[in-house]
Amino acid sequence: MDVRPMSRRTALSATALLATGLGCMDARADTIAGPYVSLGAGYNILQDQRAFFAPGTINPGPSKRTYRWGDGFDGQGSVGWGFGNGLRLELEGDEYYNNVNNKVRSGIPNQTDGHAEAYGAMVNVLYDIDMARFGLSVPITPYVGVGAGYQWNHLSPLTTVSSDGTINRAGGTNGSFAYQGIVGAAYDIRPLPGLAVTVEYRFLGTDDETEDPYSVEQFTGGGATRGPVYLGDRFNHSLMLGVRYAFDTAPPPPPPPAPVVPAAPPAEARTYLVFFDWDSAALTARGREIVAQAAQASTRVQTTRIDVKGYTDSSSIHGGARGAAYNQGLSLRRAQSVQAELVRDGVPGAAIDIQGYGETHPLVATGPNAREPQNRRVEIILH
């Protein structure tokens, strides 16, 4: 048996199995194609904010103060629609909460306490980045987005107590135009189609609030004064963790078909035909050459068994059933002649299996009692 074709077939089969396995492991992220909802919450940083006090409010002339905000938290909920091509449109409601963290140790020492809450509605446009475009098959979808809307800022109230006993409180609610930028990534939860965990960074800014004042009251030993206070732009930085559920997702494209494994090349010819004269079991000179070729071939390739099969044509020196029996014996004697020649050419006799088939299995179909040289043969088959 020739092991080289078998090795080639084994390698091709292994390649096909590997490709099929990689196809089954395809983990491309889902594409949203329809409605979805999302919820998120996280950590919020509010930048320092300038305050402008009208003349006579806390000082005879106009004055400025900076409110320094501590870290806070935020949350958002949204409903949206995916267009199946990576583009999404959503309506969001959000809330931000930050405590003031303000202490002044120079001049007249004072400390400010209180908090600010911002809440509003935003319309966002987002785009999901298909990682398959970069040759990556992963269940993660980065995305970017921008939004615009309206935010209300509520001061509850900001109370400043100075070392000289003066107390002022700034409070109220104002609204302004807002805008935001979003950078995030979604990780698909494969056992639950449509469900994903999201991580986002958001930057939220509001328009100049100095057009709409908050109210401030100052209490001193001589009584109370009231007036307006204006705040500058508000800038929030958020890191949010959320969950999103898409009601309809476009299924990822099917994995590429497994490569077609080409058929193994045909094995080297292993059958040799030896032809005989009519009513003869003696090898001709040409017959001996063919037997020698078969013997040499059995030494060049791995061979476990050699079949030697003898045949006759349908003619015989006898007629009827006696002729068929005679041809059966003649076919066996022809096989024995080839066996003996193979042994003389160095083939072990134990490796040779002989069989006579008489008039059966002709190469050329004929009628009864027909002399046909192609049917007077012995087949040598190397296994």
Secondary structure as GFF3:
##gff-version 3
##sequence-region A 1 383
A	DSSP	alpha_helix	3	24	.	.	.	ID=ss1
A	DSSP	beta_strand	31	46	.	.	.	ID=ss2
A	DSSP	beta_strand	49	53	.	.	.	ID=ss3
A	DSSP	beta_strand	63	67	.	.	.	ID=ss4
A	DSSP	beta_strand	69	83	.	.	.	ID=ss5
A	DSSP	beta_strand	87	100	.	.	.	ID=ss6
A	DSSP	beta_strand	102	104	.	.	.	ID=ss7
A	DSSP	beta_strand	110	128	.	.	.	ID=ss8
A	DSSP	three_ten_helix	131	134	.	.	.	ID=ss9
A	DSSP	beta_strand	140	162	.	.	.	ID=ss10
A	DSSP	beta_strand	167	188	.	.	.	ID=ss11
A	DSSP	beta_strand	195	206	.	.	.	ID=ss12
A	DSSP	three_ten_helix	209	211	.	.	.	ID=ss13
A	DSSP	beta_strand	214	220	.	.	.	ID=ss14
A	DSSP	beta_strand	223	231	.	.	.	ID=ss15
A	DSSP	beta_strand	235	246	.	.	.	ID=ss16
A	DSSP	beta_strand	249	250	.	.	.	ID=ss17
A	DSSP	beta_strand	271	275	.	.	.	ID=ss18
A	DSSP	alpha_helix	285	300	.	.	.	ID=ss19
A	DSSP	beta_strand	306	310	.	.	.	ID=ss20
A	DSSP	alpha_helix	320	344	.	.	.	ID=ss21
A	DSSP	three_ten_helix	349	351	.	.	.	ID=ss22
A	DSSP	beta_strand	352	356	.	.	.	ID=ss23
A	DSSP	three_ten_helix	373	375	.	.	.	ID=ss24
A	DSSP	beta_strand	377	382	.	.	.	ID=ss25
###
